């Protein structure tokens, strides 16, 4: 396990075992994934002083130890649990941000492949109460190594509401300058609306999506503008929103201004992990002094485009710096500023 002189960012989240049929009908079977790894990959392109905190089953560590080692980052915060965990995921990419997670037999038949053993019975297992979704596994103070105290940033990748909410009080005692949180669709729902302000209180950067915002408020509001105006008051200093059509919005809680960061146009082969990769890259860039939020966002958007062009964490890590630097320059040139009132419903 590589030793770091200091941990700049602690990334918390979950691991998944992913099997993906991408948009080119290429099949990746049983590869390591999950929001924590995509975020770590995006972050490591700029800064490898990362510590990972997650719980997983012993078989995951045994199977993917070499792949995790290739990240070159600290793994003391990865612990195992004997609780049965359902961490197997399947995606058939249909294009853009569209994919299916069911009808496995049909999808593998269409590409002329046999269903891998790891996916046999997955649809039944997903509905078995004895298996706990990895998103629901909460972290406690004992899961954070003492060496991670004083990290400059904490990045929470998607987990359940309880998992995020329960660890925030402890995280504030670790001395981190900034806390970043990526939302999960599991709690961006009408029934959780009353609890979201409690979750976001004091969060520095909150990353969510237009679809999740519309789902959260759909029982009470019709206008997207109004949704944004209300979300702006919920306690996070800055809010990033992945737009349905193109790019990202950066909203400041203190005013009505919105910064619009475009996507870099590429053919989307596999969008899984794209936004987590964006979050990791943005967090890393913000550690660098004298970088504006717009510059950090442009670099994050560039890295997200690289994630979309291929499949898996390994694809991201192979990227030449000159590629995302050039893309970031082009994206930065097209960044625009407007107000919430200019956003269409």
Secondary structure, DSSP 8 states (H G I E B T S, - for coil): ----S---EEEE---EEEEEE-TT--EEEEEEESHHHHHHHHHHTT---EEEEEEE-HHHHHHHHHHHHHT-SEEEEEEE--S-EE-EEEEEEEETTEEE-S-HHHHHHHTT----GGGTTHHHHHT-TTSEEGGG----GGGS-GGGTT-SEEEE-S--HHHHHHHHHHHHTTT-SEEEEE--TTT-SGGGHHHHHHHHTT-SEEEEEHHHHHHHHTTT---HHHHHHHHTTSS-SEEEEE-SSSSEEEEETTSSEEEEE-------S--TTHHHHHHHHHHHHHTSTT--HHHHHHHHHHHHHHHHHSSSHHHHHT--HHHHHHHHHHHHHT-EEEEGGGS--
